[in-house]
């Protein structure tokens, strides 16, 4: 691909991919928006700054007026920024009503394959949204804490103003993970790195918010149905295919108990995932009119460590970094990460009000004091 313009290659490939996905786009400025840009910098100049939260995020993905909603907003927004070194940055935003994370990766991977002159994607897209329809008649058969209204009787479950949030990324390498695992009893049994990090961050976040001990707090895990036994989603299905089961506890219990307590609650939330749970969610959406889980007191973590985005190739090789650019209100992301020193680990993206973020960082460092403190990813710019 040497000597080729990534903007031209990707734009042409996008047109081919859209036909494959049978996404019909009228030329009204409301379908797919494509932006090209140039930056007088290099990947080397950016260093770890290219990782979340990139300080030049607003320049890498233009916030098109009216594109932040659900109705009347573009299905896809893509910006390709050429760099002085010959590299480029591919940034995108997709309307979540169309697809979830794996579906987004499938679509972008198809663009990459078209850019590399494949005639059709290696994984053909499948629409078939009716596979996840509600039953007739619908019936709620499981408890869904994620959709419960939180009373916030003490007024300490702080609603977050999106215009007054600090975005940070925290790196967890082998030393940090070892420090956390050393706090766990053998009786807990096996637990994944995601479970440990989710419990740890949730506990520290709750302490940082200084939530009243009697308030009820939630932890939700975003769990995909893809590849799970009992689900009949065909390969290539690119719609939303996830649920967000939750566990609840009083804030005081979460904060005063050791990390093991929080991990057990995370495990309990994940264990709710089943075919019947998914069907119950679909039915609940019909009966209760699509209630929101975006409420104070709920906290969610999405595991993107196996989303496949690191394998996307537009013809210039695999990306230096591929993953979310920032956290979203009550939703954090856990992604693969290799820092400038070559260390492999996970990065947690989170956003909080400024004073809460300060207390959050202090609590993170306190709990990993046996090893090097959790490393905050900072920018050179």
C-alpha positions as CSV (number, residue, x, y, z in Angstrom):
1,X,0.0,0.0,0.0
2,X,3.1,2.2,-0.1
3,X,2.4,5.5,-1.9
4,X,-1.4,5.1,-1.7
5,X,-3.6,7.7,0.0
6,X,-5.4,6.1,3.0
7,X,-8.3,8.5,2.7
8,X,-9.0,7.5,-0.9
9,X,-8.5,3.8,-0.2
10,X,-10.8,3.7,2.9
11,X,-13.5,5.9,1.3
12,X,-13.7,3.6,-1.7
13,X,-13.7,0.5,0.5
14,X,-16.5,2.0,2.7
15,X,-18.7,2.4,-0.3
16,X,-18.2,-1.3,-1.2
17,X,-18.8,-2.4,2.4
18,X,-22.1,-0.5,2.6
19,X,-23.4,-2.3,-0.4
20,X,-22.5,-5.7,1.2
21,X,-24.3,-4.7,4.4
22,X,-27.2,-3.5,2.4
23,X,-27.3,-0.2,4.2
24,X,-29.3,2.1,1.9
25,X,-28.0,5.7,2.2
26,X,-29.8,8.7,0.7
27,X,-27.6,11.7,-0.1
28,X,-29.2,13.9,2.6
29,X,-26.2,14.2,5.0
30,X,-28.0,11.9,7.4
31,X,-26.6,8.4,6.5
32,X,-22.9,7.9,6.5
33,X,-20.6,10.9,7.1
34,X,-16.9,10.7,6.0
35,X,-14.4,13.3,6.9
36,X,-10.8,13.6,5.8
37,X,-8.2,15.6,7.7
38,X,-4.4,16.2,8.0
39,X,-2.4,16.7,11.2
40,X,1.1,18.1,11.4
41,X,2.4,15.4,13.8
42,X,3.7,11.9,13.8
43,X,2.8,8.7,15.7
44,X,6.1,9.0,17.5
45,X,5.3,12.5,18.6
46,X,2.0,11.3,20.1
47,X,3.6,8.4,22.0
48,X,1.2,7.1,24.7
49,X,-1.1,10.1,23.9
50,X,-2.6,8.1,21.0
51,X,-4.1,5.8,23.7
52,X,-7.2,6.8,25.6
53,X,-7.8,9.5,26.6
54,X,-6.1,11.2,23.6
55,X,-5.8,14.9,24.2
56,X,-6.6,15.8,20.6
57,X,-9.7,13.6,20.4
58,X,-12.0,16.5,19.2
59,X,-9.7,17.0,16.2
60,X,-9.5,13.3,15.4
61,X,-13.3,12.8,15.3
62,X,-15.3,15.9,14.5
63,X,-18.4,16.3,16.5
64,X,-20.9,16.9,13.7
65,X,-23.8,19.0,15.0
66,X,-26.8,16.7,15.5
67,X,-24.8,13.5,15.4
68,X,-25.0,12.7,19.1
69,X,-28.6,11.6,19.3
70,X,-30.4,8.4,18.3
71,X,-33.1,9.7,15.9
72,X,-32.2,11.9,13.0
73,X,-28.5,11.3,13.4
74,X,-26.0,9.6,11.1
75,X,-25.7,5.8,11.1
76,X,-21.9,6.0,10.8
77,X,-19.4,8.9,11.2
78,X,-15.9,8.2,10.1
79,X,-12.8,10.5,10.0
80,X,-9.5,9.5,8.6
81,X,-6.6,11.8,9.6
82,X,-3.3,11.6,7.7
83,X,-0.1,12.1,9.8
84,X,3.2,13.7,8.7
85,X,5.0,10.4,9.1
86,X,2.8,8.6,6.6
87,X,0.6,6.9,9.2
88,X,-3.0,7.7,9.7
89,X,-5.7,7.6,12.4
90,X,-9.1,6.0,11.7
91,X,-11.8,7.2,14.1
92,X,-15.5,6.4,13.9
93,X,-18.8,6.7,15.7
94,X,-21.7,4.5,15.0
95,X,-25.4,4.8,16.0
96,X,-25.8,2.1,18.7
97,X,-29.3,1.2,17.5
98,X,-27.7,-0.4,14.4
99,X,-25.0,-2.5,16.1
100,X,-23.0,-3.3,19.2
101,X,-19.3,-3.5,19.7
102,X,-18.7,-6.8,17.9
103,X,-21.0,-5.7,15.1
104,X,-19.0,-2.5,14.7
105,X,-15.8,-4.4,14.5
106,X,-17.3,-6.7,11.9
107,X,-18.3,-3.7,9.8
108,X,-14.9,-2.0,10.1
109,X,-13.1,-5.3,9.4
110,X,-15.2,-5.6,6.2
111,X,-14.0,-2.1,5.2
112,X,-10.5,-3.3,5.8
113,X,-11.0,-6.4,3.6
114,X,-12.5,-4.3,0.8
115,X,-9.5,-2.0,1.1
116,X,-7.3,-5.0,0.6
117,X,-9.2,-5.9,-2.6
118,X,-11.4,-8.7,-1.3
119,X,-14.6,-8.9,-3.4
120,X,-16.8,-9.8,-0.4
121,X,-16.2,-9.8,3.4
122,X,-14.9,-13.0,4.9
123,X,-17.9,-12.9,7.3
124,X,-21.1,-12.1,5.5
125,X,-23.4,-9.7,7.4
126,X,-26.8,-11.0,8.6
127,X,-29.6,-8.7,9.6
128,X,-32.3,-11.1,11.1
129,X,-33.3,-8.8,14.0
130,X,-36.4,-11.0,14.5
131,X,-34.2,-13.6,16.2
132,X,-34.3,-11.5,19.4
133,X,-38.0,-10.5,19.3
134,X,-40.1,-10.6,22.5
135,X,-42.5,-13.5,23.1
136,X,-46.2,-13.3,22.5
137,X,-47.4,-12.6,25.0
138,X,-44.3,-11.1,26.7
139,X,-43.5,-12.1,30.2
140,X,-40.8,-11.1,32.6
141,X,-39.3,-14.2,34.3
142,X,-36.1,-12.9,35.8
143,X,-35.1,-10.1,38.2
144,X,-33.5,-7.2,36.3
145,X,-31.8,-5.0,38.8
146,X,-30.1,-3.0,36.0
147,X,-33.5,-1.4,35.1
148,X,-34.6,-0.7,38.7
149,X,-35.1,2.9,39.7
150,X,-32.6,4.0,42.4
151,X,-34.3,5.9,45.2
152,X,-31.2,8.0,46.1
153,X,-32.8,8.8,49.4
154,X,-29.6,10.3,50.9
155,X,-28.8,12.4,47.8
156,X,-25.3,11.0,47.6
157,X,-25.7,9.2,44.3
158,X,-24.3,12.0,42.2
159,X,-25.8,12.6,38.7
160,X,-22.9,13.4,36.4
161,X,-22.8,16.5,34.2
162,X,-21.3,15.5,30.9
163,X,-19.8,19.0,30.5
164,X,-17.9,18.7,33.8
165,X,-16.2,15.4,33.7
166,X,-12.5,14.4,33.8
167,X,-11.5,11.5,31.5
168,X,-8.7,9.2,32.6
169,X,-7.1,5.9,31.6
170,X,-5.4,3.6,34.2
171,X,-2.9,1.0,33.2
172,X,-2.9,-2.4,34.9
173,X,0.1,-4.5,34.1
174,X,1.3,-7.7,35.7
175,X,2.6,-6.0,38.9
176,X,-0.8,-4.2,39.5
177,X,-2.8,-7.4,38.9
178,X,-0.5,-9.4,41.2
179,X,-1.0,-6.8,43.9
180,X,-4.7,-7.1,43.7
181,X,-4.7,-10.9,43.5
182,X,-2.5,-11.1,46.6
183,X,-5.5,-9.6,48.5
184,X,-7.8,-12.5,47.6
185,X,-8.4,-15.6,49.7
186,X,-7.8,-19.0,48.2
187,X,-11.5,-19.9,49.0
188,X,-12.6,-17.4,46.3
189,X,-11.5,-19.8,43.6
190,X,-10.6,-18.9,40.1
191,X,-11.5,-15.4,38.9
192,X,-10.6,-13.6,35.7
193,X,-8.6,-10.4,35.4
194,X,-11.8,-8.7,34.2
195,X,-13.7,-9.7,37.3
196,X,-10.8,-8.5,39.5
197,X,-10.5,-5.1,37.8
198,X,-14.3,-4.5,37.6
199,X,-14.7,-5.2,41.3
200,X,-11.7,-3.1,42.2
201,X,-12.7,-0.1,40.1
202,X,-16.3,-0.3,41.2
203,X,-15.3,-0.3,44.9
204,X,-12.8,2.5,44.5
205,X,-15.3,4.6,42.5
206,X,-18.0,4.1,45.2
207,X,-15.6,5.2,47.9
208,X,-14.6,8.2,45.8
209,X,-18.2,9.3,45.5
210,X,-18.6,9.1,49.3
211,X,-22.0,7.4,48.8
212,X,-24.1,7.1,52.0
213,X,-23.6,3.6,53.5
214,X,-27.3,2.9,53.2
215,X,-27.7,3.7,49.5
216,X,-28.1,0.8,47.1
217,X,-25.5,0.6,44.3
218,X,-25.4,-1.6,41.2
219,X,-22.7,-3.2,39.2
220,X,-23.6,-4.3,35.7
221,X,-21.5,-6.4,33.3
222,X,-22.1,-6.1,29.6
223,X,-22.3,-9.7,28.3
224,X,-22.5,-10.7,24.7
225,X,-24.7,-13.6,23.5
226,X,-22.3,-14.4,20.6
227,X,-20.7,-17.8,20.9
228,X,-22.7,-18.7,24.0
229,X,-24.2,-22.1,24.3
230,X,-28.0,-22.2,23.7
231,X,-28.1,-19.0,21.6
232,X,-28.9,-19.4,17.9
233,X,-27.3,-16.2,16.6
234,X,-25.7,-17.0,13.2
235,X,-22.1,-15.9,12.5
236,X,-22.3,-12.6,10.8
237,X,-25.2,-11.2,12.9
238,X,-24.1,-7.6,13.5
239,X,-27.0,-6.2,15.6
240,X,-27.1,-5.6,19.3
241,X,-26.7,-8.9,21.0
242,X,-25.9,-8.3,24.7
243,X,-27.5,-7.9,28.1
244,X,-26.4,-6.1,31.2
245,X,-27.2,-8.2,34.3
246,X,-26.6,-6.5,37.6
247,X,-25.9,-7.2,41.2
248,X,-26.8,-4.9,44.0
249,X,-25.6,-4.1,47.5
250,X,-25.5,-1.3,50.0
251,X,-22.6,1.1,49.5
252,X,-21.5,0.6,53.1
253,X,-21.2,-3.2,52.6
254,X,-19.2,-2.7,49.4
255,X,-16.8,-0.2,50.9
256,X,-16.1,-1.8,54.3
257,X,-15.7,-5.4,53.0
258,X,-12.5,-6.6,51.3
259,X,-12.2,-6.8,47.5
260,X,-13.4,-10.5,47.6
261,X,-16.9,-9.2,48.4
262,X,-17.1,-7.1,45.3
263,X,-15.7,-9.8,43.1
264,X,-18.4,-12.2,44.3
265,X,-21.0,-9.7,43.3
266,X,-19.5,-9.3,39.8
267,X,-19.5,-13.1,39.4
268,X,-23.1,-13.2,40.5
269,X,-24.1,-10.7,37.9
270,X,-22.3,-12.6,35.1
271,X,-23.9,-15.8,36.3
272,X,-27.4,-14.4,35.5
273,X,-26.6,-14.7,31.8
274,X,-28.8,-17.4,30.2
275,X,-31.2,-17.8,27.3
276,X,-34.1,-17.3,29.5
277,X,-32.6,-14.1,30.9
278,X,-32.1,-12.7,27.4
279,X,-35.7,-13.5,26.5
280,X,-36.9,-11.9,29.7
281,X,-35.0,-8.7,28.8
282,X,-36.7,-8.6,25.4
283,X,-40.1,-9.1,27.0
284,X,-39.4,-6.4,29.6
285,X,-38.6,-3.9,26.8
286,X,-42.1,-4.5,25.5
287,X,-43.9,-4.4,28.8
288,X,-42.1,-1.5,30.4
289,X,-41.4,0.6,27.4
290,X,-37.6,0.3,27.1
291,X,-36.5,1.6,30.5
292,X,-33.0,3.1,30.8
293,X,-30.1,1.7,32.8
294,X,-28.3,5.0,32.7
295,X,-29.1,6.1,36.2
296,X,-27.1,7.2,39.2
297,X,-26.1,4.3,41.4
298,X,-25.5,2.0,38.4
299,X,-22.0,1.4,37.1
300,X,-21.2,-0.7,34.1
301,X,-17.9,-2.1,32.7
302,X,-17.6,-3.5,29.1
303,X,-14.9,-6.0,28.4
304,X,-13.3,-5.2,25.0
305,X,-10.1,-7.2,25.5
306,X,-11.3,-9.8,22.9
307,X,-13.3,-7.6,20.6
308,X,-11.0,-8.3,17.6
309,X,-10.4,-4.7,16.7
310,X,-6.6,-5.1,17.0
311,X,-6.8,-7.4,13.9
312,X,-8.3,-4.8,11.6
313,X,-6.1,-4.1,8.6
314,X,-6.8,-1.5,5.9
315,X,-3.7,-2.7,4.0
316,X,-1.0,-1.0,6.1
317,X,-0.8,-3.6,8.9
318,X,-2.4,-3.9,12.3
319,X,-3.1,-0.8,14.4
320,X,-0.8,0.6,17.0
321,X,-3.9,1.1,19.2
322,X,-7.4,0.0,18.6
323,X,-10.2,0.6,21.1
324,X,-12.5,3.1,22.7
325,X,-11.4,6.8,22.9
326,X,-13.1,7.6,26.2
327,X,-15.6,6.3,28.8
328,X,-19.3,7.2,28.7
329,X,-20.9,8.6,31.9
330,X,-21.6,5.5,34.0
331,X,-19.9,3.1,31.5
332,X,-16.2,2.2,31.7
333,X,-14.3,0.1,29.2
334,X,-11.6,-2.5,29.7
335,X,-9.2,-2.9,26.7
336,X,-5.9,-4.4,25.8
337,X,-3.0,-2.1,26.0
338,X,0.7,-2.0,25.3
339,X,2.4,1.1,26.7
340,X,5.5,2.9,25.2
341,X,7.8,0.7,27.3
342,X,6.4,-2.4,25.6
343,X,4.5,-3.6,28.7
344,X,1.3,-5.5,28.0
345,X,-1.7,-5.2,30.2
346,X,-5.2,-3.8,30.4
347,X,-6.4,-0.2,30.5
348,X,-9.5,1.0,32.2
349,X,-11.2,4.1,30.8
350,X,-13.3,6.1,33.3
351,X,-14.8,9.6,33.6
352,X,-15.7,11.3,36.8
353,X,-16.4,14.8,38.2
354,X,-13.0,16.5,39.0
355,X,-13.1,16.2,42.8
356,X,-14.3,12.6,42.6
357,X,-11.6,11.7,40.2
358,X,-8.9,13.0,42.6
359,X,-10.3,10.8,45.4
360,X,-10.6,7.9,43.0
361,X,-6.9,8.0,42.0
362,X,-5.9,8.1,45.7
363,X,-7.9,5.0,46.4
364,X,-6.5,3.2,43.4
365,X,-3.0,3.8,44.6
366,X,-3.8,2.9,48.2
367,X,-5.1,-0.6,47.2
368,X,-2.0,-1.4,45.1
369,X,0.6,-0.2,47.5
370,X,2.2,-3.6,47.7
371,X,3.5,-3.0,44.1
372,X,4.1,0.0,41.9
373,X,1.0,2.4,42.0
374,X,-1.5,2.1,39.1
375,X,-0.1,4.1,36.3
376,X,-2.1,6.9,34.9
377,X,-1.7,7.3,31.2
378,X,-0.7,10.9,30.5
379,X,-0.1,12.9,27.3
380,X,3.1,14.4,26.0
381,X,1.2,17.1,24.3
